[in-house]
Amino acid sequence: MSTSTTPDLPGGTWTLGDHTVTRFGYGAMQLAGPWVVGPPKDHDAALAVLRSAVAGGITHIDTAETYGPRVVNELIREALHPYADDLVIATKAGGRRDENGGWPSARNPDELRAQIDDNLETLGVDSLDLVHLRLGDADGPVQERIAKAFETLVDLQQQGVIRHLGVSNATAQQVEEAQSIAPIVSVQNMYNLASRGDDTLIDRLADEGVAYIPFFPLGGFTPLQSDALSGVAARLNSTPMSVALAWLLHRSPNVLLIPGTSSADHLSENIAGAALPLAEADLRELDRISG
């Protein structure tokens, strides 16, 4: 593992599989249309934010074939293909979109193989850098066995179309189940100042050299918790999002950020915000928000 610093991005780097990536990455979900369906309102702006991310030194982009569907992967291909050698594009398999814009699970072997084929096609690659098995449902993780689905991805990895594996929206027990089958390089779950159920898992994964990729850095806050975060942000002359991102980088060296935006200017603001210095007193005050 590596936590060296870079001059351009906050947080330094982490070794993700056989790549060293910036801990500050980019989540591409918001590039699709409303409710993550259809094309973006401004096609050129979507291409611009992707190119700005890579030009700014970001080497980790998170996507999924279900975003659009297909739309976001195709935007990534249009903006960035052929991809730089140091760029890691992480995607997901295990779900689909229905006619109402829902996110039903799709984890039988044939469904998973079809999703991997779709990701390969839309991204324009012969192998995928990192695939997370998407588990649970829209409400969060669901305690269920995952061996059959994960073994399907392991088989595809052995065929050479996937380089590295991870799990998303998973319980700690499902992480252990996956690890009992094959190595994983990352776990992608909801986690932030107010939703800290994975604290023990993060620490264990850090010891094992496995990345933890939180999504929804401001999701799940109660009004009281939001007020507390806003108070800290005001005292630091910053914003709640900046404080939340900076806290996540302080939380553990294996935490990788993937904040999303459809604006290149907002991307720059997020990068600057994540570099916000937090003193020990600030961290103690922020830690109390979880209660």
WOCORTA-V746549 format. One line per field, one symbol per residue. ss: DSSP state (~ for helix, > for strand, _ for the rest). phi: phi as a letter, one per 20 degrees, with the letter a starting at -180 (. if undefined). psi: psi as a letter, one per 40 degrees, with the letter a starting at -180 (. if undefined). A space follows every 50 residues. Layout:
# WOCORTA-V746549
ss = ???
phi = ???
psi = ???
This chain:
# WOCORTA-V746549
ss = ____________>>>>__>>>>_>_>>_~~~__~~~>_____~~~~~~~~ ~~~~~____>>>_____>__~~~~~~~~~~_______>>>>>>_>_____ ____>___~~~~~~~~~~~~~~~____>>>>>>>__>__>______~~~~ ~~~~~~~~___>>>>>>>___~~~~~~~~~~____>>>>>________~~ ~~~~~~~~__>>>>>_______~~~~~~~~~~~~~____~~~~~~~~~~~ ~___>>>__>___~~~~~~~~~~~_____~~~~~~~~~~~_
phi = .bcfedfdcfnmcbedmdcedffedceegffffgmmcnfffcgfffffff ffgffeofccddbafffpfmgfgffgfffcfffffeeddeccbpbbddfe nfcffbcfgfffffffgffgffemcebefbcefedmbfepfcfbfcgfff ffffffffenececcbccldffffffffffeafddacdcfaagecdfegf fgfffffemdfcdfdlfcenffgffffffffffffelcdgffffffffff gafeedecfdadcfffgfffffffegfcfgfffffffffff
psi = iifiiiediieaiihhbeihihdhahhedeeiahffhaiidgdddddddd dddddeehehhhaidehdiddddddddddehiiidehhhhaiieiiiaee eigiigeiddddddddddddddefidihdhhhhhaaaeeaihhiiedddd ddddddddeeehdiiaiifiiddddddddediiieihhihhadegfeedd dddddddefhihgiigefiehidddddddddddddefaiddddddddddd dieehhifiiiehdddddddddddehhhiddddddddedd.
